[in-house]
Amino acid sequence: MAADPYSVLGVAKTATADEIRQAFRRLAKELHPDVKPNDAAASERFKKVSQAYDILGDAEKRRRYDRGEIDGTGEPRSGFAGAGYGAGYGGAHGQRGPADDLGFGDIFSEIFGGQRGPRGGARGSFRARGQDLRYTLEVEFAEAISGARKRVTMPDSSVLDLTVPAGVTDGQVLRLRGKGAAGIGGGEAGDALVEIKVRPSAAFARVGDDIHSKLPVGIDEAILGAKIEVQTATGSVNLTIPKGTSSGRIFRLRGKGVKNTTTGRVGDHLVTVEIVMPEEIDDKLAYFMSEWRQAHKYDPRQKG
């Protein structure tokens, strides 16, 4: 029993002519013998797809099929007179096939950029661009800030040496022109699309082009002031903490952030002070603070 052409093309019976054409184009590009020259299953399915479009792509044949006058091969059903069309890919009667009717040549020209050949595809062979290959590459936080050289193995087992630019962002896609799958029939190669995933850092957080970190300081450093070595994503710097620095105060280290890959601007590093109390409060410190509290009416919650 001949297959239903609507089912073969994967369209509804109410599909428009454009929807039928689009369905055929999609399947033809996937199954054409020039794309899969040694795939018998794909070749057989391509014949069925071509046969289905031979019927549904012709308004009169489609009406006759819908009325039940012809079957899925274009042959008359029992009880209906008239010769069949010999439809299908290489019809049973050697008559018109899909490569000769209904603008098949135009469709293949659209798909493959060539002219019709004896197989209903491009004459001889067609040129088609190779597929893009996608890959996800994880990098350390510091590598994303300063840049790095990476060697990656793509899904097709090819190996690429990749330069991760300084300032790359999480989720950014790097496009390597011509490093994807090879083209067909001399067509250009596809691209390699590498999505960057930046591993989180325990010490730093990135906000736009700025980097944020926290700086623990002792109570004595906060009161008396201190010069403290601060780690940034690109090295260490000395930061002067003035006397009386409160917890939560932010210091800005200009130009110690991230270089924007588009504008070239370099962000800042913002350091937030966190006063950390000693693990144990000895008697001397407790006595000093009690004496100090009696002499000073200091209330940090009082405004004004």
Protein Blocks (a to p, Z undefined) as FASTA:
>chain_A
ZZdfklmnopafkbcfklmmmmmmmmmmmmgmklmmmlmklmmmmmmmmmmmmmmmpmkl
mmmmmnopacfkopacehiacddehiaehiakopacfklgghlmmmmmmmnopacdfkop
aehiacdddddddddddddfklmmnopadddddfkopacdddddehiaehiacddehiac
cdeehiacddddddddddddfkbccehjbccddddddfklmmnopadddddfkbccdddd
dehiaehiacddehiaccdfklopacdddddddddddfbdcfklmmmmmmmmmmpccdfk
bgZZ
